[in-house]
């Protein structure tokens, strides 16, 4: 499951770079590296930034988290070769599309896992 999520996130990075002007991903290999570091940053740096910006996040009813995601998207471009983001607006739009795509993928993965567990429970119940 982890591998599928990693590849799907890399695929999203690659697709976003094709459609959002100002974002360039050199190859799918670079997209895999991006997906890996995106996960690392979301686990380590993002919670700290959300805590530090909690007052403005509350005032904007959580919408400031999109700005944080855009900043982290742009931040990745500063140290990963082969990933280029032209402006903050491009980073913001790319992060927004990445969040939307990730949410859709996670929804379907969660739904398929629930269906798998339900079918196993039914089989056990019928025995």
C-alpha positions as CSV (number, residue, x, y, z in Angstrom):
1,X,0.0,0.0,0.0
2,X,2.9,2.4,0.8
3,X,4.5,1.8,-2.6
4,X,1.2,2.5,-4.4
5,X,0.7,5.7,-2.5
6,X,4.3,6.7,-3.2
7,X,4.0,6.1,-7.0
8,X,0.6,7.7,-7.2
9,X,2.0,10.9,-5.5
10,X,4.9,10.8,-7.9
11,X,2.5,10.5,-10.8
12,X,0.6,13.5,-9.4
13,X,3.7,15.6,-9.2
14,X,4.6,14.6,-12.8
15,X,1.0,15.4,-14.1
16,X,0.9,18.7,-12.3
17,X,4.2,19.8,-13.9
18,X,2.6,19.1,-17.3
19,X,-0.4,21.3,-16.7
20,X,0.6,24.1,-14.3
21,X,2.8,26.8,-15.9
22,X,5.9,27.6,-14.0
23,X,6.4,24.1,-12.6
24,X,8.9,21.7,-14.2
25,X,9.7,18.1,-13.1
26,X,12.6,16.8,-15.2
27,X,11.7,13.1,-15.1
28,X,9.6,10.5,-13.3
29,X,12.7,9.6,-11.2
30,X,12.7,13.2,-9.9
31,X,9.0,12.9,-9.2
32,X,9.6,9.8,-7.1
33,X,12.3,11.7,-5.1
34,X,9.8,14.6,-4.7
35,X,7.1,12.3,-3.4
36,X,9.5,10.8,-0.9
37,X,10.6,14.2,0.4
38,X,7.1,15.6,0.3
39,X,6.1,12.9,2.8
40,X,9.1,13.6,5.0
41,X,8.4,17.3,5.1
42,X,4.7,16.7,5.8
43,X,5.6,14.6,8.7
44,X,8.3,16.8,10.2
45,X,8.2,20.4,9.1
46,X,4.5,20.9,8.4
47,X,3.2,20.3,11.9
48,X,5.7,22.8,13.3
49,X,4.7,25.4,10.8
50,X,1.0,24.8,11.5
51,X,1.6,25.2,15.2
52,X,3.6,28.4,14.7
53,X,0.9,29.9,12.5
54,X,-2.0,28.7,14.5
55,X,-3.5,32.2,15.2
56,X,-3.7,33.2,11.5
57,X,-4.9,29.7,10.6
58,X,-7.7,30.0,13.1
59,X,-8.6,33.6,11.8
60,X,-8.7,32.3,8.2
61,X,-10.7,29.2,9.2
62,X,-7.9,26.9,8.1
63,X,-7.4,28.4,4.7
64,X,-3.8,29.5,5.6
65,X,-2.8,25.8,5.5
66,X,-3.0,26.1,1.7
67,X,-0.4,28.9,1.9
68,X,1.8,26.6,4.1
69,X,1.4,23.8,1.5
70,X,2.4,26.3,-1.2
71,X,5.5,27.4,0.7
72,X,6.5,23.7,1.3
73,X,6.0,23.0,-2.4
74,X,8.2,25.9,-3.3
75,X,10.7,24.9,-0.6
76,X,11.2,21.5,-2.2
77,X,12.3,23.2,-5.4
78,X,15.1,24.9,-3.6
79,X,17.1,21.7,-2.9
80,X,15.9,19.0,-5.4
81,X,17.6,19.2,-8.7
82,X,15.3,18.7,-11.6
83,X,12.3,20.3,-9.9
84,X,11.7,24.0,-10.7
85,X,9.0,26.3,-9.5
86,X,8.9,29.7,-11.1
87,X,6.8,31.7,-8.6
88,X,4.9,31.3,-5.3
89,X,1.6,31.4,-7.3
90,X,2.7,28.4,-9.3
91,X,3.7,26.6,-6.0
92,X,0.4,27.5,-4.4
93,X,-1.6,26.2,-7.4
94,X,0.6,23.0,-7.6
95,X,0.2,22.3,-3.9
96,X,-3.6,22.9,-4.1
97,X,-3.9,20.4,-7.0
98,X,-1.6,18.0,-5.2
99,X,-3.7,18.1,-2.1
100,X,-6.9,17.6,-4.1
101,X,-5.4,14.7,-6.0
102,X,-4.0,13.1,-2.8
103,X,-7.4,13.4,-1.1
104,X,-9.1,11.7,-4.1
105,X,-6.5,8.9,-4.1
106,X,-6.7,8.4,-0.3
107,X,-10.5,8.3,-0.5
108,X,-10.5,5.5,-3.0
109,X,-7.8,3.6,-1.2
110,X,-9.6,3.9,2.1
111,X,-12.8,2.8,0.5
112,X,-11.2,-0.3,-1.1
113,X,-9.6,-1.2,2.2
114,X,-13.0,-0.9,4.0
115,X,-14.6,-3.1,1.3
116,X,-11.8,-5.7,1.7
117,X,-12.3,-5.8,5.5
118,X,-16.1,-6.0,5.1
119,X,-15.9,-8.9,2.8
120,X,-13.5,-10.7,5.1
121,X,-15.9,-10.1,8.0
122,X,-18.8,-11.5,6.0
123,X,-16.8,-14.6,5.1
124,X,-15.9,-15.2,8.8
125,X,-19.5,-14.6,9.9
126,X,-20.8,-17.1,7.4
127,X,-18.5,-19.9,8.5
